[in-house]
Structure formats: C-alpha cells, structure tokens
Amino acid sequence: SRRLASWGTVAQRSGCTHSRENPAMYGDPRDSDEDDEEGELAPDAPPPPPKCLRPRGSVSAEAYGIWNQRVPFTPPVYEKADEQISELMAVLSTSFLFGSCDAGGLQTIVLAMKGPLVVEAGMTIIQEGASGDHLYVITEGLMDCYKDIDGVPTCVKTCQPGDLFGELALLYNCPRAASVVSRDTSVVWELDRETFNNIVMEAVQRKRAQCSAVLRRVPLFAEMSTGELETIIDALKVETFAQGATVITQGEFGNAFYIIHEGQAVASKVVPEQAEPITFLHQAGDYFGELALITSQPRAATVVAEGTCKLLSLNSSSFKRLLDVSDLLERSTARYK
C-alpha cells in the first residue's frame, strides 16, 4: 500500500581540430538544398527564462560569497518503495533539467523528493508572482497552468503524469511565472531548492567545465562568447558508446550532430563502384553528422565506435536553433573544396 502525505502546509509554501571529413566520405553539401525550417524546441533544451528577467540563453547557479556562504550540504532522504523510485528515475532521466546528472546524482535527487503528496481538485499549488523554493513532479492527475493575460486567468498549458513544473523559479531565481491548479485529485513529488542547487546545478557546472575545453578546440565554437557556449553545452547530451557500437548508419535520416569528447570512431562509406568501403578515423575534437541535418539528406556514412567512445550530441531542433546553419554550411563547403 502506498503511503500518501496530504498537501496541508505544502500548498501554502507558495547547464582538436575540426572534423577531418572529406568529400569522398560525406559528400559535398553544395549538392543539396539547405533546410531552413526551424524545428520545435527539444524536450532536453533549456526553457526560456520567464518574463520577469532580462532574456538570457542559459541557466546559472546561485552565487556564493561573503553574504551568501556555502555550507556543507546533506540531502534529505524520504523513504520510498522500489516502484516509486523506479518511476521517478524514469521521469527525471528524460528531462533536460537533470541531463547533466549521473546515475548517482539522480538517485540522490529521487531520495530527496518529498511525497507522494495528494492534491485535491481545484487546489492552487503555485501562485503566479509568488516566490518559489520547490519544483514538482506529477505522477497522477492533471495540472492546469494559468497566466494572467490582460487581467484574465488564461490556461496556457496542462501538465500530465511524467511532467515537472515550478523549475523556472529555481533556475532563474525569480517569482513564479504562472499559477498551477489541480484539475482533479493528483499526486506530486516535491524537490527543494537547496537540493536542486547542490546536486543539479553543481552537475550543470561540472558538465560546462568538462565540455567547454573540448568545444573551444573545435573551430565551429572557438569564437563564441562564454554565454553562447554555455547555452549550447546546456543542450548537449553526453553519450557513451562501447567498442563496435554504431553511432549513425549510412542511408538513415539523421536527428543529431556529434562531437567526439573522448576516444575514436571509424566512419565507413559504401560506394557502389568500389569493392571496399571508404574508411576514415575520427578523433577527440572531431565532429560529424552535421551535413544530414543541414541538407535533410540521409546519412552519407556509417560511424562506429573504435573502443569506448564518449560523444557530445546535439539534437536536430537544438542544432538549428542554436547554431548558425548558414555559417556551418559555408565552413563545410570550404572543407570540401
């Protein structure tokens, strides 16, 4: 049987060198038309900052100094059944917000979540304009998000099981951007700001530090400002491929752009008039997969991990939203001359 906490007072607490590709391996991008269509925002892309702040591209950790001393942190632990832990782990692992956390970090966050908290129909969990120190994950029920538009409360989004809300106040240290009202009896889990800052934002900062040095060695990113680079890093996923694992396959349509963080990968292209495929070795700092996203053509080669290989990946919609595709096409064309 599941132990449920009532909402009670909870409701009142209103992150080498450029690719050595060659035209024989990947083809000349000039042979295809550029795809200028903007994709939808990716699920793992950082949300835009709320209106209460000057627009910015990336999240920032809370500042510490003489007036805000960092103290040793011990995350809270709330007892949970194994199935509850598995359910919350599954939700967090698909969210961009927790994409920088390793398995241990996710486990710590899940154990620190308070709940399950039962929210009755019609109850307001978050009030627009109020301060906020918690985010919430829904596991049952529906939550409607309302914004005051020209004096009229307007439903702008409905959150379902598996969604989280309330993260903007923690990410940007600003008042709540919308009110959230339970449509029916719902169940949520609550994560406090202190755990968020110490686990999630610390992981974001570690990821930025690890990825920044790699991206600075790639000409595509070398001239970007720190803010621009951090925006891209926050949207990157770190993926590890074992020896012999296929990263992309020739002939398939692509949905991601890759940069080699650690290790090597072998690209091979099957050419009808040749008995043996053309092969090429990608090393740390090389990137590949951009042409399929720029030209909307199938992958021109298959890339397989040579030993354990750690890659940074950027999905198609984030690739088009965050990078100057026309400039990238020009760079790629110049390489193939």
LINKAFEN-V378574 format. One line per field, one symbol per residue. phi: phi as a letter, one per 40 degrees, with the letter a starting at -180 (. if undefined). psi: psi as a letter, one per 20 degrees, with the letter a starting at -180 (. if undefined). burial: + if it has 24 or more other ideal C-beta (glycine too) atoms within 12 Angstrom, else -. Layout:
# LINKAFEN-V378574
phi: ???
psi: ???
burial: ???
This chain:
# LINKAFEN-V378574
phi: .ccbcccfcccccd..bcdccbcccbgccccbccccccccccccccccccccbcdacbcbcccbaccaccbdbbccbbcacdcccccccccccccddbccccdcccccccccccicbcbcdgcccbbdgccababbbcbagbbcbbbcbfgbcbcbabcbdgcbagcccccbfbcdcacbbccacbbbbbbccccdccbccccccccccccdccccccddbdccccccccccccccbcbbbcdgcccbbdgcccbabbbccagbabcbbcbdcbcbccbabcbdgcbagccccccfbcdcabbbcbgcbbbbbbcdccdccbbcccccccccccccc
psi: qpppqqgcihiim..drrpkqqhhgirpiiiqqpojpprqpqhjqpqqqriiqpqrirrqqpqqbhimppqppoqqpppqqhhgggghghghiiphhjhipahggggggghippappppqpipogpppirqpjqrqppiqaqppppqookjpopoiqpprpiqqrjhhhhgjlrrpirqppphaprprqppqggggghgghhhghggggghghghhiohhihjqrgggghgghhiqqoppprpippgqppiqqqjqpqpogqaqqpppppphjqhqqpqqpprpiqqrihhhhgikqqpirppppnapppqpqprgghghhhqnhhhhggggghhj.
burial: ------+--++-+-++-++-++--+++-+----++------+-++++--+------++++++------------+--+-+---++-+++-+++-+++++++---++-++++++++++++---++++++-+-++++++++++++++++-----------+-+++++++++++++++++++++++--++++++++++++++++++++-++--++-+++-++++--+---++++++++++++-+-----++-+---+-++++++++++++++--------+-++++++++++++++++-+-++++++++--+++++++++++++++-+--++-+++-+--
